């Protein structure tokens, strides 16, 4: 098995949608970034790439490449999942913490978990998404951050004798 951690942060900006784990959340500001700036999925992808010792999303999906401008992070995640599969690994479980002063995210957490479980083709029970504030410290009012931890397991084939 392999364990990886990821961390990402994006500033809040006018005129942008707020998307977290593929869920569009109503808010007066969204996250600034080259792609859709889904900070939680970015942290998750970095955790997976770290577990595989394959660098980070900046290496795989550089913001200098125009083809990633406005990219759907869930589609980028599908590419990272495919890459993990090519390396022989599947998700054991993941744990994501989203750090945001506002908006409150509790009503969106289950949809986030379902979106990620769908991307991994796994049970929702393997996906943890939580949200917290920093009590007015750190990112308060400036942006939203996320930290992710993943466990990737080597895929095994069971052979049965007839």
N, C-alpha and C positions, 0 to 999 in steps of 0.2 A: 504494500500500500504506500501511497504518497500523500503528504499533507502540504498544503500551501496556504499562504495568507495574501490578502490583497487589500489595498487601501486606495481610495480616490476621493477627490473633493472638486466641486465645481461651484463657481459663483452664481448667485441668482441674478437674472437679467430680465429687463422688460422685453416684451415681444417674443418670448420663448414659451413653449409648452413645458410643463413639469411632468416628466415621465420617469417612473421608478418601477423597475422590474416589469417593464412593458405596460404598466398601468398609467393612463393619463389622469393626473390629479388636478382638479380645478384649483387654480391659484393665480394671483395677480402677476406673479413672476415665474419664469421657468429657469432651467439651468443652462448657462452659457457653455458652448463647446463646439467642436468641429462636427461631431455627430449629433445625435439627439441628446447627448450628455446624460444618459441614464447612469448616474453615478453608482448605483447599487450593482448593476450588471457589469459595469467596468471593474469594480472591485472584485466581483466574482470571477471574471475572466482572468484578471491578474493573479488571483489565487490559484486558479487552475493551471495557468502557464507557469507559475512559480513551482507548483507541485511537480510539473513535468520538466523543470529546468529549461524552459524554452523562452525565457525573457519575459516581456510584458506586452500589453496591448499597443503601446507606442511603437514597438518593434514590428509587431504583426500587422497593425492597422495605422500606419503613420498619418498624423494630421497634415502632413505636407502632400499627401496624395488626394487629389480632388475627388476620386471615386468614393471616398469615405465621408465627404461633406454631407451632413444631414442624415447619415446612415442610421438605420434602425439597429439599435444595440442588441436586440433579441436575435436579429439575423446574424450579427457578428458572433454572438454567443453560440449559435448553431454551428458556425465554422470552428470555434474553439472546441466544442463538444465532439465534432467530427475528427479534429486533430487528436484529441485525447483517445478516441476510439482507434485511430490509426496506430497510436502508440501502445494500444492494448489495454486502455484503462476506461473504466466506467465510474460514475459518481457513486460513492458510498453515502455521503451526506454533505450538506453545506449549511453554514450558519452565517447569516448576514445581519449586521446591525447598521441601520440607517440613522445618521446623526443630523437632526434638524430641529431648530427652534419652532418653526412653523412651516407648513401647515401640520395639523395633527394627522397622523397616518393610520391610526388603528382601524378605521373602517375599510381600508384598502389592503391590509396585510394578507388576508386570505386569498384575494385575487392575485396578488403578487406571488404567493406560494404556488397557486394553481398554474400560473403562467410559466414559472420556472420548472415545475414538475412536468408540464407538457413539453417544454424544450428538451428536458433530459429523458423523456419517456419513462418516468419513474413515479413511485408513489409520493404523494404530498408529504407523507411522514418523513421523507428524507430531506425535506427543505424547511429550513427555519429562517424566518424574516422577522426582525424586531425593529422597533424604532425607539430612540431616546433623544433627550435634549442634552445640552451641556450647561443647563442652568444659567444661561446668559454669558457663559465663558466660551472661549475658542471660536467656533464658526458662527456664533450667534448673530443672526441677521445678515450675515455676509454670504452664506452659501449653505450647501448640504454636502455632507460627507457620508462615506460608507466604508465599512470594514467587512471583509469576508474571510472565512476559513473553510477550506474544503478537504475532504478525504476522498482520494481517488483509489479505487481498488483494481488490481490486475484482474482482467476478465479471465475466467477459467472455463474451459469446456469439459463437461463431464462425458466420459465415454462409457457406454454400457455394453456389457457382453450379452449376446443373444442367448 
